[in-house]
Amino acid sequence: MERRALRNGSPVDTIVAVGETRFGHDPFPTIAGPRAVESEEQIMGVAAVVADAGAAVLRGGVYESSASPYEFPGLGQPGLELLRDAGAEVGLPTVTKALEPKDVELVASHVDMIHVDPRSMQNFELLRVIGGTGKPVLLERGGSATVDEWLWAAEYVLAEGNDQVVLCEGGIRTFEKSTRATLDLSSIPVLKEISHLPVIVAPSAAAGSRTRIQPLSLAAQGVGSDGLMVEVHPDPMAARTAVSHQITFEMFTALMDALGVNRVRMNIDMIDRDLVRLLARRYLMVMRVGRIKAERGMPVHVPEREEELLAVVRQEAERHGLVPVEVEKIFELILEQARNTQHRERAGSWSSA
């Protein structure tokens, strides 16, 4: 049987859409937020800062797994509601963990992406249930899992007809004691060769120290990772869980600047997307006008109408402090494309007739 997580000879990469963010397509999208949602004030504060710095997805744990039953277990459903509201407030999609199959439906109803943590990577019933929701899945590698075992875990989600899987390298257990885990950056190019699924890196837990997160993040970008996930807290030393894993607001902003994924760049990307959407709307209107022209026996090219439009464009450009002649050149290309489209439409209509 053909394994769906492997390339199987195809060069096409899967793009995973989480809200407006597209893993495997957008330039290094970053997931950021606290290890655990602790209060409304905490998650709202973190959301505002990471969104302003250029984060693409807001994270926050509401169900926490740990080796000790005495550690903070998460807020559960109230935390889900706080995370959902914080994401909506700053305009970011959200991601959190589901630890048990019974929690999946509730989690899926509140967030845009479901995170499978390392301890759950081989909980196959959980993977099946999460896959069945159709939600994008963030599948983090187990601490003792090989790359092949990791991809087999992905198969359980894919087998449910859900191809929206992002792999996440968060560190594996080795003999090394100087870090909490060994961040296996060599797995990134390996996965790029054998799998079509996007893969991101989560250095926070593996690093063992917040000062190591930035260099590891830059290294992840350098080896071709499709993105990043980091833990951010307003006061890491006062956090209710994972004190050493989380970075401050200032450290996150510095990290995003170092990665070149800052707020200004993100805003430019959003404007560019809006421009494409407007061009698509214009294209539909051009097609409609072209059909009307054809029905009335009018020519495609009406120089007088185009000159009127270009005059308006030049005036508008000057009003907004742009160079009129440069903006005019852009619109000349747009008009040329419109004429070509209408010519092709007429030629197609005649040939079909």
Buried (B, 14 or more C-beta within 10 A) or exposed (E): EEBBBBBEEEEEBBBBBBBBBBBBBBBBBBBBBBBBBBEBEBBBBBBBBBBBBBBBBBBBBBBBBEEEEEBBBBBBEEBBBBBBBBBEBBEBBBBBBBBBBEBBEBBBEBBBBBBBBBBBBBBEEBBBBBBBBEBBBBBBBBBEBEBEEBBBBBBBBBBBEBBBBBBBBBBBEEEEEEBBBBBBBEBBEEBBEBBBBBBBBBBBBBBBEBEBBBEBBBBBBEBEBBBBBBBBBBEBEEBBBBBBBBBBBEBBBBBBBBBEBBBEBBEEBEEEEEEEEEEEEEBEEBEEBBBEBBEEEEEBEEEEEBEEEBEEBBEEBEEEEBEBEEBBEEBEEBBEBBBEBBEEBBEEEEEEE
